[in-house]
Amino acid sequence: MALPGGHAHGDRVQAGDRPIELILLGGFALTSGGDTVSLPPAAQRVLAFLALAERPLARAHVSGSLWPDRAESRAAASLRTAVWRLQQALPHLINADAQRLGIAYRLRVDYRERSAVAAGVLAGDTAEEDVLAALCRPGELLPDWYEDWLELERERFRLLRARALERLAESLTDRRRFGEAAEAGLAAVTSDPLRETAHRALIRVFLAEGNAFEAIRQFRLCRSLSLQHLGAEPSEETVRLVRHLAP
C-alpha cells in the first residue's frame, strides 16, 4: 500500500547501511541505525511537517504554517536555518531546492505505517498477525506539541484508528476469535470512551461469546458516560442489543 509522499509500506531509508526511522506517535524521535539523532525544536517541527505531507511542499507554505506570527521574510529565514540544521544532522534527509521541500529518503515513519495498517483493515485486509498489535498500541500524534497545524491530522488519525479497531473487533468476532476481538473493542473504547460505536462493538463481542453479564456491564458504562457527558441516553441501536437481557 502506498504511503503519503509515495513511500512504500515497510520501506526503510538507508544512510550507508544505517536505517533511519522517524517516530511521531507518543513523542518525537529520529534514529539512525538505532542511535538517537538530536535535533533542535525548529528542525523537529520542519521534519514532522514534511513527514505528514502527501508530497513535497512549497517553502512559503511550510514557513507560513510553522511561523504564522512572523513576517514572511523572518519566517523564511527561520525555515532556512531549520533546513540547514537538518542537513547538518543527516545529509540528504530532505530534498531542498529554491522552491520546494520534501522528504528525500523513504523513511520508516511509525505514523504512516500505523495509518496504512488501519486503512488496510477498513479495506478488508485483516489477515496479518501483527494488525491487532499495531492498532492496539497506544500513541497520540506528537501529544506534547501545541500546534494548530497538527489538530486536523490528530483528529483524522484518531477517527481512522477507532473505525479500524471497531471493524477488526467485528471481523475477529465473525471468526470466533473472541479474546482478540475483545482486545480490539477495549482498545477502541479506551481511545475514546464517549464513542458509542466502540461500546457497541464490544457489547457485540460479549454477546457473541455468550457473556451476557459483560455485555450488560458494558452497556451500563456506555449509558453512564453518555448521560454524564452528553446528557442523553444511548441510541436505540445500542439499547436494542441488550434489551432482551434486561431483568
C-alpha positions in Angstrom: 0.0 0.0 0.0 1.4 3.4 -0.9 2.1 5.8 1.9 2.0 9.6 1.9 4.8 11.0 -0.2 4.9 7.9 -2.4 6.8 5.8 0.1 6.0 2.1 0.1 4.8 0.5 3.3 7.6 -1.0 5.3 10.5 0.6 3.3 13.4 1.7 5.4 15.7 4.5 4.4 19.4 3.7 4.4 22.2 6.2 5.2 25.0 3.9 4.2 23.8 0.7 5.9 22.0 2.5 8.7 18.2 2.6 8.6 16.7 5.9 9.6 13.4 5.9 11.5 11.1 8.8 12.4 8.8 8.4 15.4 5.8 10.7 15.7 3.4 8.6 17.8 3.8 9.2 21.6 6.5 11.8 21.0 9.2 12.8 18.5 12.3 10.7 17.9 14.7 10.4 15.0 17.1 7.4 14.9 19.8 6.3 12.6 20.9 2.7 13.0 19.2 2.7 16.4 21.1 5.7 17.6 19.1 8.8 18.5 19.7 11.8 16.3 19.4 15.1 18.2 17.6 18.0 16.5 16.7 21.4 17.8 12.9 22.1 18.1 12.6 24.1 14.9 14.2 21.4 12.9 12.0 18.8 14.5 8.9 20.8 13.5 10.0 21.1 9.9 10.8 17.4 9.6 7.5 16.4 11.2 5.5 18.8 9.0 7.2 17.4 5.9 6.7 13.8 7.0 2.9 14.3 7.4 2.6 15.8 3.9 1.4 13.8 0.9 4.0 15.4 -1.4 6.8 18.0 -1.5 5.7 21.4 -0.3 6.3 25.0 -1.3 8.8 26.7 1.0 6.3 29.6 1.5 3.6 27.2 2.7 6.0 25.5 5.2 7.3 28.7 6.6 3.8 30.3 6.8 2.3 27.3 8.5 5.1 26.8 11.1 5.7 30.5 11.8 2.4 32.2 11.1 3.0 35.1 13.5 6.3 36.2 11.9 6.8 38.4 8.9 7.2 36.5 5.7 10.9 37.3 5.4 11.6 36.3 9.0 9.6 33.1 8.7 11.6 32.2 5.5 14.8 32.8 7.3 13.7 30.6 10.2 12.9 27.9 7.7 16.3 28.2 6.0 18.1 27.8 9.4 16.0 24.7 10.3 16.6 23.1 7.0 20.4 23.8 7.3 20.4 22.1 10.7 18.5 19.1 9.3 21.1 18.7 6.6 23.9 19.0 9.1 22.4 16.3 11.3 21.8 13.8 8.5 22.8 14.9 5.0 20.2 14.3 2.3 17.5 13.6 4.9 15.3 16.0 2.9 15.2 17.3 -0.6 15.5 21.1 -0.7 15.6 23.4 -3.7 14.8 27.1 -4.1 11.0 26.5 -4.2 10.1 23.2 -2.5 10.9 20.9 0.4 10.2 17.2 0.9 11.4 14.0 2.5 14.3 12.7 0.4 14.7 9.2 1.7 12.0 6.6 2.1 11.9 6.9 5.9 10.2 4.4 8.1 7.6 6.7 9.8 5.6 5.0 12.5 2.6 7.3 11.9 2.5 6.4 8.2 2.8 2.7 8.9 0.1 2.7 11.6 -2.2 4.7 9.3 -1.6 2.2 6.5 -2.5 -0.7 8.7 -5.7 1.0 9.8 -6.7 1.8 6.2 -6.0 -1.8 5.3 -8.4 -3.1 7.9 -11.1 -0.8 6.7 -10.4 -2.1 3.1 -10.9 -5.6 4.3 -7.3 -6.6 5.0 -7.3 -8.3 8.4 -5.1 -11.3 7.7 -1.8 -10.1 9.1 -0.8 -11.4 12.5 0.6 -8.0 13.6 -2.5 -6.0 12.7 -4.1 -6.3 16.2 -0.9 -5.4 18.0 -0.2 -2.4 15.7 -3.7 -0.9 16.2 -3.9 -1.6 19.9 -0.6 0.0 20.6 -1.4 3.4 22.1 0.2 6.6 20.8 -1.2 10.0 20.0 0.4 12.0 17.3 3.0 14.3 18.9 1.0 14.7 22.1 3.2 17.3 23.8 3.2 19.6 20.8 0.7 22.5 20.7 0.5 23.4 17.1 -2.6 24.4 15.1 -1.4 22.5 12.0 -1.4 19.2 14.0 -5.0 19.3 15.2 -6.7 18.2 12.0 -4.1 15.3 11.5 -4.6 14.2 15.1 -8.3 14.0 14.6 -8.0 12.2 11.3 -5.7 9.6 12.9 -7.9 9.2 15.9 -11.0 8.5 13.8 -9.2 6.2 11.4 -7.8 4.1 14.3 -11.1 4.0 16.1 -13.0 2.8 13.0 -10.3 0.3 12.2 -10.4 -1.2 15.7 -14.2 -1.5 15.6 -14.0 -3.2 12.2 -11.3 -5.5 13.5 -13.4 -6.4 16.5 -16.3 -7.3 14.2 -14.1 -9.4 11.9 -12.5 -11.3 14.7 -15.9 -11.9 16.3 -17.1 -13.4 13.0 -14.1 -15.8 13.1 -14.9 -16.6 16.8 -11.6 -15.2 18.0 -13.3 -13.6 20.9 -10.3 -12.8 23.1 -8.7 -10.8 20.3 -12.0 -9.3 19.4 -12.5 -8.1 22.9 -8.9 -6.7 22.9 -9.7 -4.6 19.8 -13.0 -3.4 21.2 -11.5 -2.4 24.5 -8.7 -0.5 22.7 -11.4 1.4 20.8 -13.3 2.2 23.9 -10.2 3.3 25.7 -9.1 5.6 22.9 -12.4 7.4 23.0 -14.8 6.5 25.9 -17.6 8.7 24.5 -17.6 6.9 21.2 -20.8 4.9 21.3 -20.0 2.7 18.3 -16.9 1.5 20.1 -19.0 0.4 23.1 -21.4 -1.2 20.7 -18.7 -3.2 19.0 -17.5 -4.5 22.4 -21.1 -5.4 23.5 -21.5 -7.4 20.3 -18.3 -9.3 21.1 -19.5 -10.2 24.6 -22.9 -11.3 23.2 -21.4 -13.5 20.6 -19.2 -15.3 23.1 -22.2 -15.8 25.4 -21.1 -13.4 28.1 -24.3 -11.6 28.9 -23.1 -10.2 32.2 -20.2 -8.4 30.5 -22.5 -7.2 27.7 -24.8 -5.6 30.3 -22.0 -4.1 32.3 -20.5 -2.5 29.1 -23.9 -1.1 28.2 -24.3 0.4 31.7 -20.9 2.0 31.4 -21.8 3.4 28.0 -25.1 4.7 29.3 -23.4 6.3 32.4 -20.9 8.1 30.2 -23.5 9.3 27.8 -25.7 10.7 30.5 -22.8 12.3 32.3 -21.1 14.0 29.4 -23.7 14.3 26.7 -26.9 14.5 28.8 -28.6 11.8 26.6 -29.5 8.2 26.6 -27.6 5.8 24.2 -29.1 5.4 20.8 -31.9 2.9 20.1 -29.4 0.7 18.1 -27.3 0.3 21.3 -30.3 -0.3 23.6 -31.7 -2.9 21.3 -28.5 -5.0 21.7 -29.2 -5.7 25.4 -33.0 -5.1 25.7 -33.6 -8.9 25.8 -31.1 -9.2 28.7 -32.7 -6.6 31.0 -34.0 -8.1 34.2 
